[in-house]
Amino acid sequence: MKKYLITVLILAGFAFATQFLTNGDFEDLLTIGWLDSLCGANATINRDTGYDPDPDYEAYAYKGSGDGYARLYQVVDILTTDLEFSVNAKLYAYDNHASAWAAGAVVISYMNESGSILGETRIYRGSTGCTWTNSPTLHLITVSDTNWNNYSFNIADELVNLSGVNPSEVDKIGVALYSYADWC
């Protein structure tokens, strides 16, 4: 039997985008403000108005069968961690093989001055075999359905969930749309 994986991530926009992210609402081409990284076959990133019933644009990251990922991201310098983060997202992940798994996520990375990742928060939906687990530098917020939902929190408050991250060392925040597939 052939192994087959599908993972899909769709995202509307970021509320703190108006102040920190460039093109955080995706109304301009994705080349404005955003970088992308694709690994493996069947990986796609695009933007369109048809993913959500509203008339504005959303971004979409997709990783199909086989190992790899699709990642749309940007990194911003911050002066304080007392920031309100909000995102409207629709996350989906699926696999149909016991040795495979998939995940779709909105990833918030906390970085030092040189851009090294100190820790992450992942708002995610994973398939059954997803290997991601909470740790002192990784906080997982599990999405329970595949509907459009708003997720919001204060960054300084969220850092309390990451005992391995010293908030005073956080000088940058990365925000990413991430779709991942592990086909063992």
C-alpha angles and dihedrals in degrees: 000000000000117000114235130187133183126182124173132184125185124181135183110195148304121257095212086049093097090064106029115015125066110232091356090161092053093231090133126055113289090245087072108085098339134095124198137205125192125188125182133005123307096031119140139172124186145137131234143151095241102075096079128031092244119092099242130089128275130186124235130201119188134180117184132187120340134033120314147066148247116222130182112185152150136192125218133190114238134196096201139014090224090103131132112231121196133167135175107215144167112203129189135172130175140170132168103201130078094228095048135073141179138196138188118200151166102225124201110193122197111211139183125233093279093051098254112148112246095179145327144225114210122194097198153160115209134185120244098279097045108146098202113121135176116263138162088278101034126061117187122203106193119216111218100198142026096241127111106273136172117233119189139165143148111265093221090052091047092053088066085074090059107066090174093061122081104213091209089064094055108106100151138035124207120203120195143175103217133187117180136182128186113193106185 
